[in-house]
Amino acid sequence: MTGVSFIAAAFVAVCAASAAAFFQLVSKFIPVAVFLVSAFVLALASVGQRAVHFLSEDEQLLVEGWLERTAHNGPGVKFVNPMTFRSARIRKAITLSATSYAKVSDTKDGSERIVEGPKLLFLGPYDELMSKSNAVSLSNTEYAVVINKLTGERSIVKGPRIFFPGPHDDAMKGEAVSMNSTEYIYVEDKLTGERKTVRGPCVWFPEPFDSVGRKLTAITLQEDEYLRLRDAASGKRWVQKGKALVFLEPTWEVENSKKNGGVAKAWSLKAYEYVRLIDSVTGKITVHRGEKVVFPGPDETLVDGEILQALDLKVHEYVKLLDQATGVVRVESGSSTGTGSNQVFLGPHEKILDGGKQKAIEVDENHAVLVRDKATGQLRLVKEKQLFVPGPDEKIEEVRQLIRLADHEAMIVRGKDGDFQYFYGSEEKRQKGQSRSFFLEPYDEIVKLCWSKGRRRESRNLFIERFDCRPQFMSFEFNCRTSDNVELILEGTFFWEVVDLPAMVKSTGDTSGDLCNHARSQFIRHVARVTLKQFMEESHLIAKKVWEEDTEFYKSRGVKIHSLEVTRYQCADQSTSEILEQIIQETTNRMNRLSQAESENEVGLFRTQGQIQQEQMNGDLLKIQHEHTTDEAKVTGCAEAARIAAFMDGLKDVVPKNEDRVAMWQVLRKTEALSVVSQGNASLYFTPNDVDLSIESRGKNTA
């Protein structure tokens, strides 16, 4: 129940009390009068409730008249003629704080308005509250985008403030972009399509039609760093060098951004370093040497893919460089500067030939250089002592060592025209003016002979270029058959010597093979004429015949055979070989037994001679021992005599008599004898004659 209804009820209660008092007075009236009085009271209460309205401070009486509306604001009591309105109602006023507002619509003309707080809002007769909202509170970094729905206009309201929107405004609150000194954002105007970069440090508020991207961090470049940038709008490319803080514009692109964000290191070159850069647009190559920091151009890349180091050439080194643009070859050496070293930097189009640095050739007494001139194709041999560096068109074919021949060595050299020259270490064999040491001339070559090797000379792959002219042994092995059809395997040795080198080269290319094959033929012929028994008895004679019967063959080969010996033979057939082995074994056993008997006889003879010598030595030993014993007795007697004489002479004054001194000496000798005996296990017995012994018997005294 509202306050107005409560007052009306109180008024009715008062009237009812008055009527009750009146009824007590007229209680004697008739029931009709009672009914009338009750009806009057009820009608009076109804009229009072409709006509009288009590309003508080925040209440308003809205009266709906027959033709118009009226509004009456509290506080107070309002009397309204009940006959002049259709209805009346009390409504609360709207309390608006300092941060709230109300949106009110006039239902009579359809207009809308905003009522801002702080206030107590009483609506007009035709006003209707559409909404009650809080104002938009904006801090220092906040803003509101206001859109007028009636006109479509957009505006920005920046903080700090309390913003009350208009009746047709729609406000969207946003946060301003706070950026430090290394941050930036891209902003696009949706109305014009224009894009721009906003850099920090700042707090950025957008314009009505601005669209902002995410916050980005500027690219920090150190002094030795750079970026390759491209403007997508114009196609321009450039390099941004450090030290810098790069804020990218909306149309800029960083090339190679996938790798370290596009930041690349410039090339910091030392004094011995350099880089070659090629411009991909013009194809021009530039060379940059240290000491410095090199930044490339927008279209430049490394030709070699890395920093190059200058070629540090020592005094004995050189390098060949080819200029690929002109085809010119130049040679740089460490000795060309005169300082003992040289640093070589490649030109824009140069490349290194022959694998890089090469060592110059030391031409001295033992080394020479064979050089080919590529321009003419000619060879020359450099013998002059120097540190040889080839020219641009020269190539070192070979470093030739001085050939020194020992006294027993010889060598064959084929000259330019195919003639053979023979060089010997022995002074007796050398031609006049020929040296035992020499260099091969440019077109000369050493002649190598291919000889057979192995005991049967089955393979021919032994190459000889230095011939040993000393006598030497050469072994051989082959099969032959006796007249009694026993196949033998002969092993032997040649003791031979090369005496005529030109004749050997002229007649054969396989000296060792010829010697062995010829000897094999001779052995087959001679062994076929004798039996096995005869061969076993005359093998050395057969070998001598093989050698002596055909000396011309060996002479024509330029060799001399000193001896030919059969060192071993055996039967090719196993059974025959076993019989032959038994014969040889029996012969060997007989010789062993003879040797054993002879050895035993020699041992017996030697044993007898030893006994004789031993007896002779024993006699000599006895003789020497006897002489030693005699000498020893003499020495002992002399010592005893000297001792007695010293004793007798020493007592001469005290004991004048010689007999007494002798008796005293004898007592002393006996005392010494007793002392010696007492030290051992011997027993000493005395006879009555030896001692002055008397026995005395004494009887007991009786009382």
Buried (B, 14 or more C-beta within 10 A) or exposed (E): EBBBEEBBEEBBEEBBEEBEEEBEEEEEEEEEEEEEBEEEBEEBBEEBBBBBBBBBEBBBBBBEBEEEBBBBBBEEEBEBEBEEBEEBEBBEBBBBEEBBBBBBBBEEEEEBEBBBBEBEBBBBBEBEBEEBBEBBBBEEBBBBBBBBEEEEEBEBBBBEBBBBBBBBBEBEBBEBBBBEEBBBBBBBBEEEEEBEBBBBEBBBBBEBEBEBEEBBBBBEBEEBBBBBBBEEEEEEBBBBBBEBBBBBBBEBBBBEEEEEEBBBEBBBBEEBBBBBBBBEEEEEBBBBBBEBBBBBBBBBEBBEEEBBBBBEBBBBBBBBBBBEEEEEBBBBBBBBEEEEEBBBBBBBBBEBBEEEBBEBBBBEEEBBBBBBBEEEEEBBBBBEEEBBBBBBEBEBEBEBEBBEBEEBBBBBBBEEEEEEBBBBBBEEBBEEEEEBEBBBBBEBEEBEBEBBBBEEBEEBEBEBEBBEBEBEEBEBBBBBBBEEEBBBBBBBBBBBBBBBBEBBBEBBEBBBBBBBBBBBBBBBEBBEEBBBEBBBEBBEEBBBBBBEEBEEBBBBBBBBBEBBBBEEBBBEBEEBBEEBEEEEEEEEEEEEEEEEEEEEEEEEEEEEEEEEEEEEEEEEEEEEEEEEEEEEEEEEEEEEEEEEEEBBEEBEEEBEEEEEBBEBBEEEEEEEEEEEEEEEEEEEEEEEEEEEEEEEEEEEEEE
